[in-house]
Amino acid sequence: MPGTGRGQRDLTNPEGLGPYLRVEDVRFLGIRDCFVEGRAELAAPKIPVVTVGHIRA
């Protein structure tokens, strides 16, 4: 997750000044309903996820 300091260091903290965002301030909007695995990964750091189906409803 770029900006939060999670993930591959050269992509998430390229200038060594991060993390730029607090995980508790991150929201993931528009993940496809079928990406169950991706939602599980986001649940570990307790990032709220809103699926495309929920947005359309």
TAFENRA-V82668 format. One record per helix or strand. SS is the DSSP state (alpha for helix, beta for strand). FROM is the first residue (numbers start at 0). TO is the last residue. Records with the same first field share a line. If there is no record, write none. Layout:
# TAFENRA-V82668
SS = FROM-TO, FROM-TO
This chain:
# TAFENRA-V82668
alpha = 8-11, 22-24, 35-43, 51-55
beta = 26-30, 47-50
